[in-house]
Amino acid sequence: MSDQLIIVIIVAVTIIFVVILWQGMSVAKTQMVTDQLYQYRKLAEQVAESEQKSVETQQKTAEALEDMRTRLTSIEKLLREVQ
């Protein structure tokens, strides 16, 4: 074989190797981004769920507080009548 043919084959193999490596890195990067997006979505769902539970807890607390205020008002009224 001639020297030029050997050089052309080496260059062609090198180019093919670089392209395959480049595409492999591109696929890996895309997979990493997809994984990150999935994790962000999962985290956002957890935050939304936690916020909903927090709202429910606040509503229950407000209801309990209102009930306590009503009862306290009744007790104060009763005590004033007794005096």
Secondary structure as UniProt FT lines:
FT   HELIX           3..82
//
